[in-house]
């Protein structure tokens, strides 16, 4: 000590207790690290098995893999919800990219319908992803649980119309040229279609995009009812265009998760392989399965997973 100034040395200073006599060093308290006794390979293997089953159920139930993946893996696996949502977007994206070219080739997915919607939904998905990563895990789980329960209500009550009646296309759809014609094999003739209520539909896709990015669910569960029941696109056009839309919307949100380091190969790789293989098996089973029974099984599974996420977020069921 010189002139009342203490000169710092290169070595870190020991904590001291001041009092009478010489200062006594105090040992810092270091908490013991707790290590899991479960081997690391158990979780990727379990994830592959679970996602393989989910891939089968997704095809049979007519839902996207992301809708089943996020609540079930987030609720029952010891992974941070951010990593699960990042993987969920890539799971939904993989399925969409696999199906997109074939749907466009068959003239079922409409670019004229998809592009205006994709521009709005993908921009909203980026915002949703940023909001989701900024929220605390328990808040995300609570909102995710509530969203899944809402999806269950839509799936249980929503009706579908193969060929909705559109009395007159609105001005916006005419300006954008949203119309088309496709071959309907079930009736053996070409079907011309157009849409209406376009401004309302585009406004809803802002909400759908935010929810898709925030929860990593994909958005097929919401795209189809809006395109089919509200805007009046035929059911096949709605389903195919919705699938193509995911390849654009989910890509935008996935980049946000990737940039923030919320995409782990150990979660993503077994999930993608499991979902894709399960989907292939599901397509073969689909011809023999009873759709109504499968639909209610998927609804029951989502109901359980949604309640689990909600209770986990509220810290009632940890």
Buried (B, 14 or more C-beta within 10 A) or exposed (E): EEEEEEEEEEEEEEEEEEEEEEEEEEEEEEEEEEEEEEEEEEBBEBBBEBBBBBBBBBBBBBBBBBBBBBBBBBBBBEBBBBBBBBBBBBBBBBBBBEBBEEBBEEEBBBEBBBBBBBBBBBBBBBBBBBBBBEBEEEEBBBBBBBBBBBBBEEBEEEEEEEBBEBEEBBEBBBEBEBBBEBEBEEEEEEBEBBBBBBEEBBEBBBBBBBBBBBBBBBBBBBBBBBBBBBBBBBBBBBBBBBBBBBBBBBBBBBBBBEEEEBBBEBBBBBBBBBBBBBBEBBEEEBEEBEEEEBBBEBBEBBBBBBBBBBBBBEEEEE
